Amino acid sequence: MLGFSLTKILFTAAIVWAVWYFFIKPKTTPPPPAAGRDNTPQADPPARELAACPSCGVYGPVDERCECGALHGNGHEDGGAQGHRGRDGG
C-alpha cells in the first residue's frame, strides 16, 4: 500500500535525529564558561563632560589639553559651558 518498511522507518528516524542533534540541540544548550575568564559584566566608565577647544573648536574632556596645546573648557570655572540662548540671542 504505502510501502512502509523497516528500512524506510529507520532511515527517516535517523534523519530526524541528525537534524535535531546538529541543528536544534546546539541552540538550546548554553556554552560552558571559559576557564580563567571573568564573565561578570563590567561597569561602564563614568561619563565625562566635554568642552570645545578655544583655539580649534574640537571637543574634548574638560581640563585636558587639546592636540593644538590649548586647554579644553575655555578657561571658565563651569567647564566651558556658556549657556545656550537660542537663535534670537535672548
The first five atom37 places (N, CA, C, CB, O) and aatype in JSON, in Angstrom:
{
  "aatype": [12, 10, 7, 13, 15, 10, 16, 11, 9, 10, 13, 16, 0, 0, 9, 19, 17, 0, 19, 17, 18, 13, 13, 9, 11, 14, 11, 16, 16, 14, 14, 14, 14, 0, 0, 7, 1, 3, 2, 16, 14, 5, 0, 3, 14, 14, 0, 1, 6, 10, 0, 0, 4, 14, 15, 4, 7, 19, 18, 7, 14, 19, 3, 6, 1, 4, 6, 4, 7, 0, 10, 8, 7, 2, 7, 8, 6, 3, 7, 7, 0, 5, 7, 8, 1, 7, 1, 3, 7, 7],
  "atom_mask": [
    [1, 1, 1, 1, 1],
    [1, 1, 1, 1, 1],
    [1, 1, 1, 0, 1],
    [1, 1, 1, 1, 1],
    [1, 1, 1, 1, 1],
    [1, 1, 1, 1, 1],
    [1, 1, 1, 1, 1],
    [1, 1, 1, 1, 1],
    [1, 1, 1, 1, 1],
    [1, 1, 1, 1, 1],
    [1, 1, 1, 1, 1],
    [1, 1, 1, 1, 1],
    [1, 1, 1, 1, 1],
    [1, 1, 1, 1, 1],
    [1, 1, 1, 1, 1],
    [1, 1, 1, 1, 1],
    [1, 1, 1, 1, 1],
    [1, 1, 1, 1, 1],
    [1, 1, 1, 1, 1],
    [1, 1, 1, 1, 1],
    [1, 1, 1, 1, 1],
    [1, 1, 1, 1, 1],
    [1, 1, 1, 1, 1],
    [1, 1, 1, 1, 1],
    [1, 1, 1, 1, 1],
    [1, 1, 1, 1, 1],
    [1, 1, 1, 1, 1],
    [1, 1, 1, 1, 1],
    [1, 1, 1, 1, 1],
    [1, 1, 1, 1, 1],
    [1, 1, 1, 1, 1],
    [1, 1, 1, 1, 1],
    [1, 1, 1, 1, 1],
    [1, 1, 1, 1, 1],
    [1, 1, 1, 1, 1],
    [1, 1, 1, 0, 1],
    [1, 1, 1, 1, 1],
    [1, 1, 1, 1, 1],
    [1, 1, 1, 1, 1],
    [1, 1, 1, 1, 1],
    [1, 1, 1, 1, 1],
    [1, 1, 1, 1, 1],
    [1, 1, 1, 1, 1],
    [1, 1, 1, 1, 1],
    [1, 1, 1, 1, 1],
    [1, 1, 1, 1, 1],
    [1, 1, 1, 1, 1],
    [1, 1, 1, 1, 1],
    [1, 1, 1, 1, 1],
    [1, 1, 1, 1, 1],
    [1, 1, 1, 1, 1],
    [1, 1, 1, 1, 1],
    [1, 1, 1, 1, 1],
    [1, 1, 1, 1, 1],
    [1, 1, 1, 1, 1],
    [1, 1, 1, 1, 1],
    [1, 1, 1, 0, 1],
    [1, 1, 1, 1, 1],
    [1, 1, 1, 1, 1],
    [1, 1, 1, 0, 1],
    [1, 1, 1, 1, 1],
    [1, 1, 1, 1, 1],
    [1, 1, 1, 1, 1],
    [1, 1, 1, 1, 1],
    [1, 1, 1, 1, 1],
    [1, 1, 1, 1, 1],
    [1, 1, 1, 1, 1],
    [1, 1, 1, 1, 1],
    [1, 1, 1, 0, 1],
    [1, 1, 1, 1, 1],
    [1, 1, 1, 1, 1],
    [1, 1, 1, 1, 1],
    [1, 1, 1, 0, 1],
    [1, 1, 1, 1, 1],
    [1, 1, 1, 0, 1],
    [1, 1, 1, 1, 1],
    [1, 1, 1, 1, 1],
    [1, 1, 1, 1, 1],
    [1, 1, 1, 0, 1],
    [1, 1, 1, 0, 1],
    [1, 1, 1, 1, 1],
    [1, 1, 1, 1, 1],
    [1, 1, 1, 0, 1],
    [1, 1, 1, 1, 1],
    [1, 1, 1, 1, 1],
    [1, 1, 1, 0, 1],
    [1, 1, 1, 1, 1],
    [1, 1, 1, 1, 1],
    [1, 1, 1, 0, 1],
    [1, 1, 1, 0, 1]
  ],
  "atom_positions": [
    [[0.82, -1.19, 0.0], [0.0, 0.0, 0.0], [0.86, 1.26, 0.0], [-0.93, 0.0, 1.2], [1.13, 1.83, -1.06]],
    [[1.28, 1.67, 1.14], [2.11, 2.87, 1.2], [3.59, 2.54, 1.09], [1.84, 3.62, 2.49], [4.4, 3.44, 0.89]],
    [[3.94, 1.31, 1.22], [5.32, 0.91, 1.06], [6.17, 1.15, 2.29], [0.0, 0.0, 0.0], [7.37, 1.4, 2.17]],
    [[5.57, 1.1, 3.49], [6.37, 1.24, 4.7], [7.19, -0.02, 4.9], [5.48, 1.51, 5.93], [6.69, -1.14, 4.79]],
    [[8.45, 0.19, 5.2], [9.3, -0.94, 5.52], [10.18, -0.52, 6.69], [10.16, -1.38, 4.28], [10.31, 0.66, 7.0]],
    [[10.78, -1.49, 7.32], [11.63, -1.2, 8.46], [12.81, -0.33, 8.05], [12.13, -2.51, 9.1], [13.22, 0.54, 8.82]],
    [[13.34, -0.53, 6.89], [14.47, 0.27, 6.41], [14.08, 1.74, 6.24], [15.0, -0.29, 5.09], [14.84, 2.63, 6.63]],
    [[12.91, 1.99, 5.65], [12.48, 3.38, 5.45], [12.18, 4.06, 6.78], [11.23, 3.42, 4.55], [12.49, 5.24, 6.95]],
    [[11.59, 3.35, 7.71], [11.28, 3.93, 9.03], [12.57, 4.26, 9.78], [10.4, 2.96, 9.86], [12.68, 5.34, 10.37]],
    [[13.55, 3.35, 9.77], [14.81, 3.6, 10.44], [15.59, 4.73, 9.78], [15.65, 2.33, 10.46], [16.2, 5.55, 10.47]],
    [[15.56, 4.79, 8.46], [16.25, 5.85, 7.74], [15.62, 7.21, 8.07], [16.2, 5.59, 6.22], [16.34, 8.18, 8.29]],
    [[14.3, 7.29, 8.1], [13.6, 8.54, 8.44], [13.9, 8.94, 9.88], [12.08, 8.38, 8.24], [14.12, 10.12, 10.16]],
    [[13.92, 7.97, 10.8], [14.23, 8.27, 12.2], [15.67, 8.78, 12.33], [14.03, 7.01, 13.09], [15.94, 9.68, 13.13]],
    [[16.6, 8.22, 11.57], [17.99, 8.66, 11.61], [18.13, 10.09, 11.1], [18.87, 7.72, 10.8], [18.89, 10.87, 11.66]],
    [[17.41, 10.43, 10.05], [17.44, 11.79, 9.51], [16.87, 12.78, 10.52], [16.65, 11.86, 8.18], [17.45, 13.84, 10.74]],
    [[15.74, 12.43, 11.14], [15.13, 13.31, 12.15], [16.09, 13.5, 13.33], [13.77, 12.73, 12.64], [16.25, 14.61, 13.82]],
    [[16.72, 12.41, 13.78], [17.67, 12.51, 14.89], [18.87, 13.38, 14.51], [18.14, 11.11, 15.31], [19.31, 14.19, 15.32]],
    [[19.4, 13.24, 13.3], [20.55, 14.02, 12.87], [20.22, 15.5, 12.8], [21.05, 13.53, 11.51], [21.02, 16.34, 13.22]],
    [[19.05, 15.84, 12.28], [18.64, 17.24, 12.23], [18.5, 17.8, 13.63], [17.31, 17.39, 11.46], [18.96, 18.91, 13.9]],
    [[17.88, 17.06, 14.52], [17.73, 17.52, 15.9], [19.08, 17.67, 16.57], [16.84, 16.55, 16.69], [19.32, 18.68, 17.24]],
    [[19.96, 16.72, 16.41], [21.24, 16.71, 17.11], [22.17, 17.83, 16.62], [21.93, 15.37, 16.94], [22.84, 18.47, 17.43]],
    [[22.21, 18.08, 15.31], [23.17, 19.03, 14.78], [22.64, 20.45, 14.64], [23.65, 18.56, 13.47], [23.43, 21.39, 14.58]],
    [[21.32, 20.63, 14.58], [20.79, 21.97, 14.36], [20.0, 22.52, 15.54], [19.94, 21.97, 13.15], [20.11, 23.7, 15.84]],
    [[19.21, 21.72, 16.2], [18.35, 22.21, 17.26], [19.03, 22.12, 18.62], [17.05, 21.42, 17.28], [18.94, 23.07, 19.4]],
    [[19.7, 21.04, 18.91], [20.32, 20.86, 20.22], [21.38, 21.91, 20.53], [20.93, 19.49, 20.3], [21.38, 22.42, 21.65]],
    [[22.29, 22.28, 19.62], [23.3, 23.29, 19.97], [22.7, 24.63, 20.36], [24.23, 23.49, 18.82], [23.33, 25.36, 21.13]],
    [[21.54, 24.99, 19.86], [20.92, 26.27, 20.19], [20.32, 26.26, 21.59], [19.85, 26.62, 19.17], [20.18, 27.33, 22.19]],
    [[19.96, 25.1, 22.11], [19.28, 25.05, 23.4], [20.23, 24.86, 24.57], [18.27, 23.96, 23.4], [19.82, 25.09, 25.71]],
    [[21.47, 24.45, 24.35], [22.4, 24.26, 25.44], [23.39, 25.42, 25.48], [23.15, 22.92, 25.3], [24.01, 25.73, 24.47]],
    [[23.53, 26.07, 26.63], [24.47, 27.19, 26.71], [25.91, 26.69, 26.69], [24.23, 28.02, 27.98], [26.19, 25.59, 27.16]],
    [[26.81, 27.48, 26.15], [28.21, 27.07, 26.11], [28.8, 27.09, 27.52], [29.03, 27.98, 25.17], [28.38, 27.91, 28.34]],
    [[29.76, 26.23, 27.81], [30.38, 26.25, 29.14], [31.23, 27.5, 29.31], [31.23, 24.99, 29.35], [31.75, 28.03, 28.33]],
    [[31.36, 27.99, 30.54], [32.18, 29.19, 30.73], [33.65, 28.9, 30.44], [32.03, 29.72, 32.17], [34.14, 27.8, 30.71]],
    [[34.32, 29.87, 29.89], [35.73, 29.71, 29.54], [36.57, 29.68, 30.81], [36.19, 30.85, 28.6], [36.33, 30.44, 31.74]],
    [[37.55, 28.81, 30.83], [38.41, 28.69, 32.0], [39.32, 29.9, 32.12], [39.24, 27.39, 31.94], [39.93, 30.32, 31.13]],
    [[39.41, 30.45, 33.3], [40.31, 31.56, 33.55], [39.77, 32.92, 33.13], [0.0, 0.0, 0.0], [40.49, 33.91, 33.25]],
    [[38.54, 32.99, 32.66], [37.96, 34.28, 32.26], [36.91, 34.7, 33.25], [37.36, 34.2, 30.87], [36.13, 33.88, 33.73]],
    [[36.89, 35.97, 33.57], [35.87, 36.51, 34.46], [34.67, 36.92, 33.61], [36.42, 37.73, 35.29], [34.77, 37.82, 32.78]],
    [[33.54, 36.25, 33.81], [32.36, 36.5, 32.99], [31.4, 37.49, 33.62], [31.64, 35.22, 32.72], [30.28, 37.63, 33.14]],
    [[31.8, 38.18, 34.69], [30.92, 39.15, 35.31], [30.85, 40.39, 34.43], [31.39, 39.51, 36.74], [31.87, 40.77, 33.84]],
    [[29.69, 41.01, 34.32], [29.57, 42.2, 33.48], [30.39, 43.35, 34.06], [28.1, 42.61, 33.33], [30.42, 43.56, 35.27]],
    [[31.04, 44.07, 33.19], [31.88, 45.2, 33.6], [31.06, 46.49, 33.56], [33.12, 45.32, 32.7], [30.24, 46.69, 32.66]],
    [[31.3, 47.35, 34.53], [30.59, 48.63, 34.58], [31.19, 49.57, 33.54], [30.67, 49.26, 36.01], [32.38, 49.52, 33.26]],
    [[30.33, 50.41, 32.97], [30.8, 51.41, 32.02], [31.6, 52.48, 32.77], [29.6, 52.04, 31.26], [31.31, 52.78, 33.92]],
    [[32.6, 53.05, 32.11], [33.33, 54.13, 32.76], [32.41, 55.34, 32.96], [34.57, 54.53, 31.94], [31.45, 55.5, 32.21]],
    [[32.68, 56.17, 33.96], [31.79, 57.31, 34.19], [31.83, 58.28, 33.02], [32.17, 58.03, 35.49], [32.84, 58.4, 32.33]],
    [[30.73, 58.97, 32.81], [30.65, 59.95, 31.73], [31.52, 61.14, 32.04], [29.18, 60.4, 31.5], [31.66, 61.53, 33.2]],
    [[32.11, 61.72, 31.02], [32.97, 62.88, 31.21], [32.38, 64.07, 30.45], [34.42, 62.59, 30.72], [31.86, 63.92, 29.35]],
    [[32.47, 65.22, 31.06], [31.95, 66.42, 30.44], [32.92, 66.89, 29.36], [31.73, 67.53, 31.5], [34.13, 66.89, 29.56]],
    [[32.37, 67.28, 28.22], [33.17, 67.74, 27.09], [33.02, 69.24, 26.93], [32.76, 67.02, 25.8], [31.99, 69.82, 27.27]],
    [[34.06, 69.86, 26.42], [34.03, 71.29, 26.14], [34.82, 71.53, 24.86], [34.61, 72.12, 27.33], [35.7, 70.76, 24.5]],
    [[34.48, 72.62, 24.19], [35.16, 72.98, 22.94], [36.5, 73.63, 23.24], [34.28, 73.91, 22.09], [36.64, 74.38, 24.2]],
    [[37.47, 73.34, 22.4], [38.78, 73.97, 22.5], [38.64, 75.42, 22.04], [39.85, 73.2, 21.64], [38.03, 75.68, 21.0]],
    [[39.2, 76.38, 22.79], [39.06, 77.78, 22.37], [39.85, 78.11, 21.1], [39.52, 78.69, 23.49], [39.55, 79.09, 20.42]],
    [[40.85, 77.3, 20.78], [41.67, 77.59, 19.6], [41.11, 76.97, 18.32], [43.07, 77.1, 19.82], [40.93, 77.65, 17.32]],
    [[40.85, 75.65, 18.37], [40.48, 74.96, 17.14], [39.02, 74.5, 17.12], [41.38, 73.76, 16.94], [38.51, 74.12, 16.06]],
    [[38.32, 74.52, 18.26], [36.91, 74.17, 18.3], [36.62, 72.68, 18.45], [0.0, 0.0, 0.0], [35.46, 72.28, 18.46]],
    [[37.66, 71.85, 18.57], [37.47, 70.41, 18.74], [37.01, 70.14, 20.17], [38.77, 69.63, 18.43], [37.54, 70.73, 21.11]],
    [[36.02, 69.26, 20.33], [35.53, 68.92, 21.67], [36.41, 67.86, 22.3], [34.07, 68.45, 21.61], [36.86, 66.92, 21.64]],
    [[36.64, 68.02, 23.61], [37.43, 67.07, 24.36], [37.07, 67.16, 25.83], [0.0, 0.0, 0.0], [36.3, 68.03, 26.22]],
    [[37.61, 66.26, 26.66], [37.3, 66.29, 28.09], [37.74, 67.61, 28.72], [37.98, 65.12, 28.8], [38.79, 68.15, 28.39]],
    [[36.91, 68.1, 29.64], [37.21, 69.35, 30.33], [38.52, 69.18, 31.09], [36.06, 69.75, 31.29], [38.81, 68.11, 31.62]],
    [[39.32, 70.23, 31.13], [40.59, 70.3, 31.84], [41.65, 69.34, 31.3], [40.37, 70.01, 33.3], [42.56, 68.96, 32.02]],
    [[41.53, 68.95, 30.03], [42.6, 68.22, 29.36], [43.04, 69.05, 28.15], [42.13, 66.78, 28.91], [42.25, 69.8, 27.57]],
    [[44.28, 68.91, 27.81], [44.83, 69.69, 26.7], [44.43, 69.08, 25.35], [46.36, 69.77, 26.8], [44.32, 67.86, 25.2]],
    [[44.21, 69.95, 24.41], [43.88, 69.56, 23.04], [45.18, 69.25, 22.29], [43.08, 70.68, 22.31], [46.27, 69.5, 22.81]],
    [[45.06, 68.7, 21.09], [46.24, 68.44, 20.27], [46.95, 69.73, 19.89], [45.85, 67.67, 19.02], [48.15, 69.72, 19.63]],
    [[46.22, 70.83, 19.85], [46.84, 72.11, 19.5], [47.53, 72.74, 20.7], [45.79, 73.07, 18.93], [48.23, 73.74, 20.54]],
    [[47.36, 72.19, 21.9], [48.04, 72.67, 23.09], [47.17, 73.49, 24.03], [0.0, 0.0, 0.0], [47.56, 73.73, 25.17]],
    [[45.99, 73.92, 23.58], [45.11, 74.72, 24.43], [44.33, 73.8, 25.37], [44.14, 75.57, 23.58], [44.12, 72.62, 25.1]],
    [[43.89, 74.39, 26.48], [43.13, 73.65, 27.48], [41.66, 73.69, 27.12], [43.36, 74.21, 28.89], [41.1, 74.76, 26.9]],
    [[41.01, 72.52, 27.06], [39.56, 72.49, 26.82], [38.86, 73.13, 28.0], [39.04, 71.03, 26.59], [39.35, 73.05, 29.13]],
    [[37.75, 73.75, 27.76], [36.98, 74.36, 28.83], [36.95, 75.87, 28.75], [0.0, 0.0, 0.0], [36.3, 76.51, 29.57]],
    [[37.64, 76.43, 27.79], [37.62, 77.88, 27.54], [38.06, 78.7, 28.74], [36.25, 78.3, 27.14], [37.86, 79.91, 28.76]],
    [[38.67, 78.06, 29.74], [39.13, 78.81, 30.9], [38.04, 79.21, 31.86], [0.0, 0.0, 0.0], [38.31, 79.96, 32.8]],
    [[36.82, 78.75, 31.68], [35.72, 79.07, 32.58], [35.69, 78.07, 33.71], [34.38, 79.09, 31.83], [36.06, 76.91, 33.54]],
    [[35.24, 78.52, 34.88], [35.17, 77.63, 36.04], [34.09, 76.57, 35.88], [34.91, 78.43, 37.29], [34.19, 75.5, 36.49]],
    [[33.06, 76.84, 35.07], [31.97, 75.9, 34.9], [32.28, 74.84, 33.84], [30.7, 76.63, 34.54], [31.37, 74.13, 33.41]],
    [[33.52, 74.73, 33.43], [33.9, 73.71, 32.47], [33.66, 74.1, 31.03], [0.0, 0.0, 0.0], [33.64, 73.23, 30.15]],
    [[33.47, 75.37, 30.77], [33.32, 75.81, 29.4], [31.88, 75.99, 28.96], [0.0, 0.0, 0.0], [31.62, 76.43, 27.84]],
    [[30.93, 75.64, 29.81], [29.53, 75.8, 29.46], [29.17, 77.27, 29.54], [28.61, 74.95, 30.38], [29.27, 77.87, 30.61]],
    [[28.76, 77.86, 28.43], [28.44, 79.27, 28.41], [26.94, 79.51, 28.27], [29.18, 79.96, 27.29], [26.5, 80.65, 28.2]],
    [[26.18, 78.45, 28.23], [24.74, 78.61, 28.13], [24.29, 78.72, 26.69], [0.0, 0.0, 0.0], [25.05, 79.17, 25.83]],
    [[23.06, 78.31, 26.42], [22.52, 78.36, 25.08], [21.4, 79.4, 25.08], [22.01, 76.95, 24.62], [20.48, 79.32, 25.89]],
    [[21.48, 80.35, 24.17], [20.48, 81.4, 24.15], [19.49, 81.25, 23.02], [21.15, 82.72, 24.04], [18.54, 82.02, 22.93]],
    [[19.69, 80.29, 22.15], [18.75, 80.09, 21.05], [19.13, 80.93, 19.84], [0.0, 0.0, 0.0], [20.18, 81.57, 19.83]],
    [[18.27, 80.92, 18.82], [18.57, 81.6, 17.56], [18.46, 83.11, 17.68], [17.65, 81.11, 16.47], [19.21, 83.84, 17.02]],
    [[17.54, 83.58, 18.5], [17.33, 85.02, 18.58], [18.3, 85.71, 19.56], [15.9, 85.3, 18.99], [18.28, 86.93, 19.7]],
    [[19.15, 84.92, 20.24], [20.14, 85.52, 21.14], [19.58, 85.87, 22.49], [0.0, 0.0, 0.0], [20.32, 86.41, 23.32]],
    [[18.34, 85.6, 22.78], [17.77, 86.03, 24.05], [17.19, 84.95, 24.76], [0.0, 0.0, 0.0], [16.67, 85.14, 25.86]]
  ]
}
